[in-house]
Amino acid sequence: MEKQQVHPFFMFQGEAEEAVNLYQSVFSDVDIPFIERYGPEVEGMEGKILRAVIVIKGQEIMCSDSSIQHDFSFTPSISLFITCQDEQELHDVFTKFSQEGQIRMPIDNYGFSKQFGWVEDKFGVNWQLNIE
């Protein structure tokens, strides 16, 4: 029996490359094992990301630029929960994402965690940042 995998999938509307670049600059352990780009057959999309896999802290995330415009984007009800190595990483990631993003919960002791923060990046992707 083959192993079934579930992957988060981020659908962007022309900003996938910029998002991937941001995530590479924020996290120290990012790998991009696969990128496929649109060719000239899809008008206005040439060079944009058709499909990509980005690996952050060992978690594969798929992403693409949609060739169809949608009236929806990301929602805070879905987020990525990141266990940071230490307080420095938590603060660095939180600061970089909040610069053009939105703070949902500032870094604080919330009882369930002594250091936790929730931030939405400038693309609308939500990140819960924690230290065990």
Secondary structure, 3 states (H helix, E strand, C coil): CCCCCCCCEEEECCCHHHHHHHHHHHCCCEEEEEEEECCCCCCCCCCCEEEEEEEECCEEEEEEECCCCCCCCCCCCCEEEEECCCHHHHHHHHHHHHCCCEEEEEEECCCCCCCEEEEECCCCCEEEEECC
